[in-house]
Amino acid sequence: MKVAFTGGKGGTGKSTIAVNVANVLSKFGKVVLIDADAGCPNDHIFFGAELRNGTPVELFVPIINDRCDLCERCVDACPENALIKLNGKIKVFPNMCNGCGTCKIVCPRNAIDNGKKVVGHVYFSKLRGLDLLTASIVEGEKESLHAINKAKSLARGDYDFYIYDTSAGTGSSVVSVLEDADIIVAVTEPTPFGAHDLKLILDITSQLNKRTFVVINRSDIGDNSKIERLCNERGVRVISRIKFDRELVKYYINQKLLDENVDAYSEIKKIANFIRGESS
């Protein structure tokens, strides 16, 4: 069973819920947690784990050789404008290149060699009860999709549950994770921004024809009616309502997973049991 935790809006508590649900599920089966927020991965913090010895994520980058006759077909074809003609040469801007290889395809003189750059890393952590794969991009890189795809490809094994923690927003890196999921859990909050971004996520999951469920986090801080109305209109079930709890914040600061001493833990177990039911 592949479950993606997402939410559109940042700061809804998506990672907190995903990590702790994964921890509960690890008591019932083999779990891999994939932190797909490559721009700002933080799932390892909940476990007090350090990211070490990452697998490099390499990307094609063109190297112009001496067969180039300055026809500029590569310049015209590049979708990222990563090549320009400058001072009688074709200059490559590696940080702008997305590795698509279009320049090499259109070059009529075989004047482009294969170069590469490291755009990120994937870290594997063997934790108590579960495995964690963390996608991370290097500073200055704008494209996280390659690191996320690498993390997904490394999630090999006889796992009962694949738990994906997406980044905020609705970009291509989020959609690529949602496409792989069997079910999607959208974490939101009862605020105007929460409702707005939940609508965007539900638009995407509807287009992908994915079974989607909603968790309302900090459900007691505002008016839930707009969220509830949206879910009713879309035929989406709210599977949990988690009240605001200051103790939960303390657990996060101290790099501790939730336990019975936190009121929210009962809702975390409820979500995990729901996922178990969906997988059976």
N, C-alpha and C positions, 0 to 999 in steps of 0.2 A: 504494500500500500504506500503510495506516494502522496504526501500531504504538504501543500504549500501554505505557509502563513504569510499573509500580505496585508496591505491596508491603505495604500495610497498616501495618506497623510503620515508624516513622521511624528514620532513621539507618542504614539497611541499605546505603547507597551507591547508591541508585536513581538520583539525579540524576547522579552521577559516571559511571555506566554509560550512562545515556541520552544524555548530552551527547557522550561519546566514541564511542559507536556511531554517533550522528548524524554526527559528524565523519568517521568512516571511510566511511560510506555516501555522503557528499558527493563522494567520489572516483569514484563509480560512477553518480551521477544527481543530479537536483535535489532538495534536501532543505529542508524547513521544520521547525524545532524549535519546539514550542509548550510553553512553561513554564506549566503549568496549576496550579501551586502558588501560587495568587493571594495567599494569606496570608503567604507567605514565599518569594517567587521568588528563585532564586539561579543559574539557568543562565547568565545573562550574566556572572557572575563568572569562570567558566571561560575566557571569551574576553577578559577584561579590558575588557568593553564597559560603557558608561554608559547608563542609561535616560533618554532625553530625548524631549521633544515627544510625550508620550503622547496617544492618542485617548481622550477622556473616555467613561466608561460611565455613562449617565444612567438614572435610574429614576423612574417616576411616584411622586409623593407628593401626597396630597390637600390642597387649599386650600378651606376652608369659606367660602362666600360668604354674603351677607345674606339669601338665600332660606331658610336653615336655620330650621326651626321646632322644633328640639331633640327630634325624635321618637326619636332614639337608635338607629335601625335600623342605621346605619353602625357604631356602637359595638358592638352585639350581633353584627354579622356579621364584624367584623375578626378574622381568624385569629391575628393577632400581638398583639392587645390594644394597638394603637398609637393608638387614639382613646378618649377618655373625656369624660364631661360634667363640667365643672368651672367653678364660679362663673358659671353661666348661659350657658356656651358649650361648643362641642365643641372640645376641644384635641387637636392632632395631635402625636405624638412621632415625628419623622422618622427617628430612628435605629432605631426599632423597626419601621418600615414596610418590607415586602418588595416593595412596588410591584404587588401583585396586582390592584388596582382593584376589589375586591369592594365596598368602601364606595360607590363611584360607581354601581355597578350597582344596588344595593339602595335608593339614595336616591330617595324618591318626589317630591322637589321640585327636582331638578336643582340641588342646593345645593353640589355639589362640583366645583371647577374643577381643571384639570390643572396641578399644580406638578411640579417635578423636583428631583432632587438628584444630585450626582455621587458614585457609590459606588466608583469605581475608574478605572483607566486601562489601556489596552493599548499597549505600546511595540513598535515595529517596529525591528529592528536588521539592517542588511545586513552580514553578516560574511563573512570569507574562506571561500568555498565553500558557504555555506548562509545561509538566512534564519532569524531568531529572532523569535518573537512572545511577549511576556511579559505575562501577565495579572497585575494587581496591584490590591488593594483599598485604599481609603483607611483610615487609622488609625481604629479605632472601629467599622468596619463588620463585621458578623458573617456576612454572606452573600457568598460568593465566586462563586456560580454565574453571576451576570450577567456578571462580568468574563471568566470562562472561555468562556462562550458567545459573547461579543463577539470574543475572540481566535480562536475556531474559525471564526467567520464571516468574519474578515479573512484567514484562511489561504487566499487565492485565488491561483491560478496553476497552471501546468502542472508540478506537483511529482511526482516519482517516489516519494518517501517523505515521509510525514507522521509525525513522531516526537513523541508526547505524553509529557510528564513530569508525572505526577499528584502531588497532595499525598499526605501520609501519611493513613492511616485508610481508612474505608469509607463515608464520608458521600455525600450526594447529588452533590456536586461531583466526586467520584471516579467515581461510577457514570455520570454524564453523559458523561465522557470514555470510559469503557470501552464504553459503548453504541455509540460511533462507530467503535471500532477494528475492524480486520480480525483482528488477532491481539493477544494480551496477553502481556507478559513480566513475570512477578512476580519481584521481587528480594527475596530473603530471606537470613537468616543462621542458622547452626546453634545457636540458643539457644531456650529454652522460649518466650520472647516471639515470636521469629521464627516458630516453628512454629504458635503460636496464631493470629497475625495472618495467616499464609499460608493457614490453613484458612478464615478469614473471607473472604479474597479469592477463594479457589477456590469457596466457596459462591456468591459473587456471579457469577463468570464462568460457573459451571455453569448458574445460572438464566438468564443472558443468552445461553447457548449459544454462547460464544466460544471459539475455539481458544486455549489458554493453555499457556505454557511457563514454566519456572522457571530462574532463575539463583541459585545459592548463593554469596553473596559471603562473604569471609573464611572460606572453607570449612575451613580448618585450625585454627580457634580453638575448635572444640567438636565434639560428636558429631553427625554428619550423619544418623544412622539414623532419627531421628524425621521429618526432612524427607523423606528418601528413601521411607520407609514411607508417608507421607501422599501423596506424588506417585504411588507405585505403586497405592495404593488408588483414587485418582481418575483413573488413566490419563493422568497429566500427565507430560510428558517434561522431564527436567533437561537443559538445553542447554549449561550452562557451570558450572564450579566454579572460583571465583577465590580464590586464596590471599591472605592478608593481606600487604600490602607497604607498608612505611614510606615508600618512595620515592613512592608514589602520593599520600600525604598532602602531601609536599613540593611536588609538582606543583600540587596544589589551592591550597596557600597562596600559591604564586607565580603563580597564575592562568595555568597552562599546561595544554594538552591533553596526553594521554598519547602517548608515542612508543615506539620500539623499545627504548629504554633502561629501560623499566619492564616487569617480568615479566608484569604483568596485561594488557599490550597485546595479547599473542597471544590471550588469551581474548576481549578486546573485538573483535578482528578475526573471531574464530570466531562470535560472536553476530551481527555485521554480515553475514557470509557466509551464516549461517543465514537471516536475514531476506531477503536477496537471493534465496535459493533458494525461500523461501515466496512471494515476489512474482512469480516467473517462471511 
